[in-house]
Amino acid sequence: MKHRFFLYAGCVVAILGFGAGIAIDRDPSGMFSGRLQAQTGILSEFDQAGLSDEQRGAIYFAFGDFSALSSEALEVSAAPWKLSTALLALYHSNGDLETVTSEAVAGIFQDYGFVTPARIANWPDGLPVPQLDAPIGQNLGFASRLLPPIGVTISNVSCAACHASVVYDASGQPDLSTVWLGTPNGSINLERYVSELYKALRDRPEDEGLIWAAVQKLYPQTDWREWLALRSVVLPRVDGLVASQEAKIGRLLPFEVSTMGATNGLQALQSRFGLLANDHLAEVNAPISVPELGGRIWRSSLLASGAYGVPGEDPQRHMHAQDLTEGHINALAGLTAFFTVPSMGTSPATAAQHVDDAERIFAWLQNYRPQPFPGPIDRDAAERGRQVYAAACASCHGSYSVDIERPELVNFPNWQGDVGTDRTYIEMFDQATVDMVNGLGYDSLLQGRLAPDYVAQPLTGLWSSAPYLHNGSVPTLWHLMRPNQRPIEFDVGGHALDLEKVGIAGVQQGDVWATPSGYTPWARPERIDTTVPGLGAEGHKQPFDTMSEPDKADLLEYLKLL
């Protein structure tokens, strides 16, 4: 049903492109020579002593920086937070300093699908409630050095950018005050973020005094060392980056970073290591829908295609409960740490240094549960649907316990095959990419392979993870079950949920599943066009072509329980 990326690859911000413009380690003035390294400021709120691995894993999942708040990451995907947000605020206000406020910055990021919640609904008991200093999923840290006296506030994405969703009430309405860690953020739009950031850099005020006034207004406590760095090095390098990119492609990146709720980690990786030309735009993109994390410990390989495997192990191993050993789970953590290379701009060597942190995240995931379905469920229909699932779905997506209240996976086949879905991603993850991955020096933890088809995913938490299929091309499970009625276009982002059709709330307008009139999306929606290569909504017609309408209705009720 939904074949997707795993863990942080779903939150890939790709390569923001600052390397060409800032490249702190290559600063000819010598001011930034040598490595700068920061830690997410919010991590200091937690006393790690005495905490369980599960608690530490939740903290790191939400706020861990994986050493990606550094001069190394600034060359790839991190950003100078204060300058970037000041320029974004000026861009959105048409240069009106009066409207440059912290609230305006929060609103801009909310427009991109980032939220700043008051609480995390599934935060572990016994841990202090974190006090956010930025939208969840945007890590901030101040990197500084005494000699020479410099500093810069660095921002980068965390796992929670894509894997923390607003919760939904019994009518399917979003609650922006609360998020659920591990649920996919179907409203995250990193392409819009990257595109508008580039425009803000390109169209910056000629009057630098206005820029520094905006920084001062937003961040009045800015350290004098950071003022020196921003004025003397960072802004000039940003200007150089823009001039270079304008001469080549007129944007930061040669590919689309994402669609709404789906990210493009494959081309981020290819661009990072020279397999994608950076002097012209890619004609085709390969987005992968952000996954729900429930049940992911049952995977025997990672990525939508299973192209990342544990060295020496069968990537299509049929998993049972006794196979969920510490060794298996730690092996998945080793694969997962590598995802910080395309998503956060770390080097493979740096990623390998954080396998222990990934192992703690997996300790948290072992007991992770998605948000329970908030609406009513017809239990009699769900019981009938359980039998439909067992007959029609379990052989690919795994068997669940008989518990009709909260079924749990009891075995998972890691089935891989062709169900007729869009093959753009499969074709773009070619032998050259496999060879590149296997040549990065991460081979003791990860073995890349040329995968022929997509891997069927666990369906735990499926109700909250629209849009569906591996590329986010179907708005509801109701439409998924009726291939001939799937809309050609649909709106996604800042949406409410349709708890009956299970997915993005909308109204049918010809071939478009559109945002309902009278509903105000909390993030700016995007219209997905499934005729675009990479976004095709075809395939996965079986078993639905032969399934009766009553069985489809019963199956839908059962899927709400997972």
N, C-alpha and C positions, 0 to 999 in steps of 0.2 A: 504493500500500500504506500508507504512513504519511505523511500530509499534516500538516505541523507548522510551528510558529514557527521563526524563525531566530535564532541567537545569543542575546544576553542577554534578549530577550523571553521565552525559555524560563525564565529565572531570576527573573522578576518577583516581587518581594515585595509589590508593589502599594503602597498608601499606608498606612503604619503609623498614620497619624492623629495623630502627635505635634504637627502644626502647630497644632491647636486648643488644645494644652495647653502647649507650650513657646514656640514662636514667638519665638525669641531676638531677632530683629531688631525685634520689637515690644515688647520688655520695657519697661514703663512706669517701672521703677526706674532705667533708664539703665545698669544694670550690664552688660547684654549688647548695648547699642546698637552698631551697626556689625557688619560681617561677620566671622565667625570661620571660619578655613579650616585644615584639617589635611591631611597626606599619610599614606597608609598607612605605618605604621612599618616594615614589612618591606621596603619599596622602598629604604630607605636601606642595606640590606645589599649592594646591587648597584651596582658602578661602571659606569655606562652607557657611559663612554668606551671606544671600541674594539669595542663589541658590534655585531653585525649587526642589521639591522631584524628579522630572524626571531627572534633571541634576545630582543631588547627586546619583541617582540610577545608571546612566551610569558610573559615576566615580567609584562607589563601585563595579559594575559588572566587570569593567576592572581591578581594582587594589585593591579591598577590601580584607582584610586578615582574617576577621571573628575570630580574636584572635588566629589564627593558626600559628603565628610566635612566638612560645613560647616554653618553656621547656616541657610543656605538649605535644605539637605536635611533638617535637623532639623524644619523646618516641614512636611515631607512624608513622608519615609520612613526617615530615619536615626534612631538611638536613642542615648540616653546610656548607654553600655555598662556602666559600673560599677553604676549604680543599677538598670538593667534586669536584669542577671544576678544581683545580690544579691536582688532581689525575686522573680525566678524561683526561685532556690535556696530562699528562705524558703517560697515557695508550695509547692514540691514536698516540702519537709521538714516541712510543717505547723508552721512557725515554730521548728523545733529548730535552734538555732545550731550545735550540735555537729556536725551533718551538713552544714553549709554549707561545702563545700570546692571547690577548683578541679576536682577529679575529678568531683564531683557536677555542676558546671556543664557540663563536657565531656559527661557522660552525658545531661544534659537535651537538649543540642543534637544529640547522636547520635540520641536518640529522635525528633527532628524530621527526621532524615536527613542532618545535617551530620556530617562525619568529620574527625578530626585525624590525618592519616597521617604515617608516618615518612618516606615518600619519594613522589616523583612519578615513575611509571615512564617516562614519555616526556619528562622534563625535558631540555632541550637540553644536549648535551655541552659541557663547558667552563664551564658556569655553576655557581657555588657552590650547594650544596644549601640551600634555604631553611629557616630555623628558624621554625616556626609559633608565633605567640603567641595563636592562636585557631583554631577550626575553619576549614578551608579554605572560602572563600566568605563569610567574615565579616571584612571589612576593619576595622582599628582605627587611629585616629590621634588624637593629642592636640592640640587647638586651644587656643591661649592668646593672651593679650595682656597687656602690662605695665601699660598705663593704660586703664581700671582693671585691676588685677591679677586676672584671671579665667582659668579654663581648664576644659575638659571633654573627656573621652575619648569620641569619637564612633564609632559602629559603623554599617556599612552593608554590604549584600551586594555581592559582586563576581560577575563572570561565572561563576567556578568554583563558586558555590553550587549551580547547576543543571547546569553543564557540566563536572563532574569526578566520575567514578564510581569506586567501589571496583573493583578488578580481580577477575577470576574465575579459578579454577584448572581443571584438566582434568576435574574432576567437577562443575563449576558452582558451587562454594562460594565465597563472597565472602572477599576478603582485605582486612581493614580497615586494614592497615598501609600499603597502597599504593593510590594513585589514578591514573587515566589522564585527563589533561586533554583535554577535547573530547567525551568520552563522556557521554551524559545520565545524570543522577542520578535514577534511577527511584524513589528512596526519599525525595526531598525533599518535605517537607510544610509549606509556608509558611503554610497556613491554620491548622494546629495551632499553629505558632509564634506567629502573630499572636493567635490566640484565647487561648492560655494566657498570653501576655504581658499581654493586657488583664485577664485574671482576676487575675494577680499584682499588677497595678497597683490594681485595684479592691479586692482583698481584702488589701491590705498591712497589716502590723501597726499597730495604733493607737499602740503604743509606738515612737516614732521612734528611740529609743536602740537598739532591736533592729536596725533597718534600718542604722544607721550602724555598728553592731558587725559586721554581715554584710559591709558594704563594706570595713571595716578588715581583717577576716579574709581576705577574698579578695584585697584589693589594699593591702597594708600600706605600700607606697611612694607612696600617693596624695599628690599635690602639694596644699599648703594652699590654693592658689587654686581647685582643683577642689572641695575640701571646701566652700569658701565658696559656689561656684556651685551645688553639689548641694543644700545646705541652704537657701539663700536664694531660689533661683529655680527650679531644676529640679523638685524634689519638689512645691512648691506648684503649679506649672503642671501637673504630672501629675495632681495631685488635682483641679484644675479641669477638665482634659480628661475624667477619669472621670465627674465629676458631670454634665458636659454630655452625654456619650455615654449615660450611664445614663438620662437624661431623654428621650433620643430613641430609640435603638435597642438599648441594652444591649450593645453591642460596639463595637470600633473602627471597623469598616468596614461599609458597606451591601451588600456582596457577598462571596462566597466567594473568597478569594485564590487557592486552588488545590484540586486533589485531589492524591493522592500521585503525584508524577512529572509533573504537569501544572499549568500556571500560568495565571492569568487577567489577562494584560496588557491586554486590550481594555477591560475594565471598570475597571481601574486608571486607564487613560488617560481614560476617560469621566468617572470620578468626579473626577479631578484637575482637569478643565477644565469641570465643571458640567453635563455631559450625563447624569449619573446622580444621581438624588435621594439626598441624604445623610441624610435624616430618616426613611427606612424601608428595609427590606431588599428587595433585588432578588429577584423571584420566580424568575428563571431566571439561570443563570450560564453562562459560555462558556469553559471551560478548554481549553487547547491543550497537547498533550504536548510535553515537552522534547525537542528534536531532537539527534541525532548530528550533528556538524559536518563529517564527511567529505563531500566533494563539494559543499559549499555555495557555493564560488566559481563554480559553474556556473549559479547562479540568475540570472535577469534581472530579478527583482523579489523583494521580501521579504514576510514574513508567510505564514501558512498559505493565505491567499486571494490572495496577490500584490498586496495593496492598496497597498503602498509601492513605487513605481517610480522609476527614474532619470528626471528631467525630460527629455522629448524622445526617449526611447527606447521601443522596443516591449517591453512587459512579458512578452510570450510569444515572445521571440526564441529560435530554435533555435540553441543554442550548440555550437560546435566548438572544438577545441584552439586554433586561431588566433585565436579571439574572446576568449580569456582574457588580454586586454591589461592593461597597467598602468592604463589609463584605466577599463576595466570594473571591475577589482578595487577601485580607489580609489573608484569610484562606489558600490559596495556598502558600502564602509567608511563613506561619508558617510551612507547610509541607516541603517547599524547604530549609529552614534553616537547617533542619535535615540532608540534603545531605552533609553538611560539616563534618559530623561525619566520614563516610567512605572515603570521598574525601580529606579532609584536616587534619584529625586526631584530631578533636576537641572532647570534651565530649558532651553528650546530654545536660548537664547543660549549657555549654558554647554556644552551638548552639542556645539554647532558648534565650540567652541574645542578639542574633543578629537578631531576628525576625523583628525589626524595620528597619534594613539595608536591609533585604530581601523585606520588603514592599516598600522601595524606589526603589529597582530594579524592582519590579512589576509596579511601577508608570512609569518607563521608558518603560517597555514592553508593556504597554497599547497602546502606540503610535508607537511602534517599527514596522519597515517595512524592509523586506529582501532586499538585493541588487536586483534591477530590472534585468531581463534577458538581457544580453548584446548583444545578437545576433538578427538577423531578425526574425520576427514572421509573419506568413501568417494570417492576421486578418480574412479573410473569412473562412479559415480552423478552426481557433480558435473559431469562432462563431458556426460553426457546432460542434466542439469539446465540447463547453459549453453545448450543448443539450445532447451529448453523456454522459458527466459527470453527468448531472442532472439525467439521466435515470439509469446509471450503477454504480455510485460511491457515490453520495450525501447521500444516506441512511446510509452509514457507516462513511464517511469522512466529512460530513457537507455540507451545501448549501452555495454558494457564491452569491454575488450580481450580477446583470445582466451586470454591467460595464465591457465592453470588454477590457478596457485599464488596469485596476488594480482591479480585483475582490477582495472583502472583505467578510469574513465569516459573515453570517447573522444568522445562527443557527448551532449547533453542537450536535450530538446525544450521544456522548460518548458511542458509540456502542462497545460491547464486545462479542467476539465469536471465534470459531475455524475455521480458513480458511486454515488449513492444513500445516501451517508453522512449522518450527523446534520448538519442545516443551521443549527443554533442560532447558531454563530459567524458564518456568512455573513450571516444575517438581522440580527444585532445590530451588525455593522459597517456601519451605515446611512449615508445621505447626510449626515445631520447630523454624524456622526463624520468623514467625509471632508472636509466643509467646515471643521470645526474644525481638523483636522490641517493643511490647506492655508492656514489663517489664522494659524498660529503663528509665522510669520516664518522658517520653515525651508525655504521653497519652492525656494531655489536648489540645495538638496541632495536634496530629496525631493518627490515628487508623489503625493499620495494619490488613489486612484480607487475607485469603487464596483465591486467585483469580484463577478461572478455565481457563481463556483464556486471550489472548492479547486484548488491547484496540486499536481500529482503531484511528490513529492520524490525526490531521489537516494536510493538504497538502500545507499550505502556505510556500513558499520558497522551494518547493520540487526540483526545477531544480538544485539547488546548493548543495544538501545534499546527493549525492551519496557517498558510495554504499547503496543500498536499502534493504528493509525488516528490521525487528527489529534487526537482527544480522549482517547487512551489508554484505549480501551474494550474491547480484546481482549488477553488475557494472553499468547498465544503465536502464532507463525506457523502452527503446526499448526491452531489454531482459526480463524485468519484464512482459511486455505484451505478450511475446512469451515463455511460460514456458518450452516448449520442446527445445528451443534454448539457454537456460541459460548456460553459460560456467561452466564447472566443476571447473576450476581454473581461477583466474584473478589477475592482478597486480594492486595494489593501493598504493598511497603515492607519493607526489611530482608530481602528474599527471596534465596534461591538461584536459580540458573537451571537450567532443564531444557534440556540441550544436545541432546536428541533432538527434542523438540517445538519448541525454540528459543524461549525466553521464560521467563516466571515459573514456577518450580517449584511444582506444586500437585497436589492429588488431587481427583477429581471426587466431589462429595457432592450428589447431586441436580442442581440447577441452579447449584451453587456450585463454583468452582475454589478450593479452600481450602488454606491453609498446611498442609503435611504434618505429621502428628503426629511428634514427636521432633525437629523442627527449631525452633531458637530464633532468630527474626528479630533482626537486629542493630539495627534501628530498629522503632518501633511500627507495625505494619501497619494499613492501612485497607481496608475492604471497599467496592469500587466496585459500585454498583447501576446497571446499564445501562438501567433503566427511567426513570431521572431525565432530564428534558429537558437536553440538552447533552452527555449521556454515552451516547447511543444507540450500540449496536454493530452497527446495520444497515448494509447497503450493501457495496460492493466485492465483489459476488458473481461478477462476471466477472473473469477467465476461469475461476474455480474451479468453477462449476456444471457446466462441460462438460469439465473436466480429469480425466483418469484418476487413480486412486490411485497407480500407479507413477510417473506424471509429477509428481504432487505431491511424492512422496518424493524424486525426483531434483532437483526445483527447490529443495526445502528444503536439500539438500546443497550446491547451488551458492550459495545465499544466504549460507551460512556463510563463504564465501570473500571476500565483498565488504567 
